[in-house]
Amino acid sequence: MIVKLTVFVLIAAVWSAVSIRGLRGRGQNKEAALYGGIMGISVALGCLFIARVNLPSFILPSQMLFEPVGKLLLGK
């Protein structure tokens, strides 16, 4: 398990570093920062999935966030 996680993180880190270096070389610093953040979150979630950690459902927080917005838009 530890070997799988280590290999996954190393491959993702190398891939991200190469991609970010390419973006920064073209002067796209904001895009590089956004890409790095998204990849960081993806690697963290990927590690949790590889380790078979049960994560809570995303449906309830999404519903609590978007239901008032929907009601406001519909005028109810």
Number of C-alpha atoms within 10 A of each C-alpha: 8 10 8 12 17 12 11 15 17 12 12 16 16 11 12 17 14 11 15 19 14 13 17 14 11 9 11 13 14 11 13 21 14 12 15 17 12 12 16 16 11 13 17 12 14 15 18 14 13 13 13 10 10 8 9 8 8 8 9 9 10 10 12 10 11 11 11 12 12 12 10 10 9 8 7 7
